[in-house]
């Protein structure tokens, strides 16, 4: 699934969560965030929720095009390794 938004914040995270879960259920296990430029802490929670949804189906999710701000927040919160963002940066 390629996100078609530039902002991932608390204001739109709920809708994005549902879109991502639907994509995961349909077998799309790659989420491309290359177009995202602005994030807040809700973006980290969103990636974790998508990862949990995939794991609940016994699948592994891949994130592509991680914006630097999101990688920094994930590292700040100590979940960068858990999300396996090291090689996913844009």
C-alpha positions in Angstrom: 0.0 0.0 0.0 1.4 3.4 -0.9 0.2 6.1 1.4 -1.2 9.0 -0.6 -0.9 11.6 2.1 1.9 14.0 3.1 0.8 14.2 6.8 0.6 11.3 9.3 -0.6 12.9 12.5 -3.1 12.3 15.3 -5.8 13.9 13.1 -5.7 11.3 10.3 -4.1 8.2 12.0 -7.5 6.5 12.7 -8.5 6.5 9.0 -5.0 5.4 7.9 -5.1 2.6 10.5 -8.2 1.2 8.9 -6.8 1.5 5.4 -3.6 -0.2 6.4 -5.4 -3.1 8.2 -7.6 -3.6 5.2 -4.5 -3.7 2.9 -2.8 -6.2 5.3 -6.0 -8.4 5.3 -6.0 -8.4 1.5 -2.3 -9.6 1.5 -0.5 -6.3 0.8 2.4 -6.6 3.2 4.4 -3.6 2.0 3.6 0.0 3.2 5.3 2.8 1.3 5.6 6.1 3.1 7.8 7.8 0.6 5.3 10.7 0.0 5.0 11.4 3.7 6.8 14.6 4.9 5.3 15.5 8.2 4.6 13.1 11.2 3.9 13.2 14.9 4.0 10.5 17.5 0.8 9.0 16.1 2.7 7.8 13.1 4.9 5.6 15.3 1.9 4.2 17.0 0.3 3.6 13.5 3.3 1.6 12.3 3.3 -0.5 15.4 -0.5 -1.2 15.1 0.0 -2.2 11.4 2.9 -4.4 12.4 0.7 -6.1 15.2 -2.1 -6.6 12.6 0.3 -8.4 10.3 1.9 -10.5 13.1 -1.6 -11.5 14.1 -2.0 -13.1 10.8 1.5 -14.7 11.0 2.9 -12.3 8.4 5.7 -9.9 8.3 5.2 -6.3 7.3 7.7 -4.2 5.3 8.0 -0.4 5.5 9.5 1.5 2.6 10.3 5.2 2.2 10.4 6.0 5.9 10.7 9.8 6.3 13.7 10.9 8.5 11.4 12.5 11.0 9.5 9.2 11.6 12.8 7.2 11.9 14.0 9.8 14.5 10.8 9.5 16.5 10.9 5.7 16.4 14.5 5.8 17.6 13.6 8.3 20.3 10.8 6.1 21.6 13.1 3.0 21.4 11.1 1.2 18.8 13.2 1.8 15.6 14.7 -1.7 15.9 11.3 -3.3 16.6 9.9 -1.7 13.5 13.0 -2.7 11.5 13.4 0.8 10.0 17.2 0.7 9.6 17.1 -0.1 5.9 13.8 1.4 5.1 14.7 5.1 4.8 13.9 7.0 1.7 
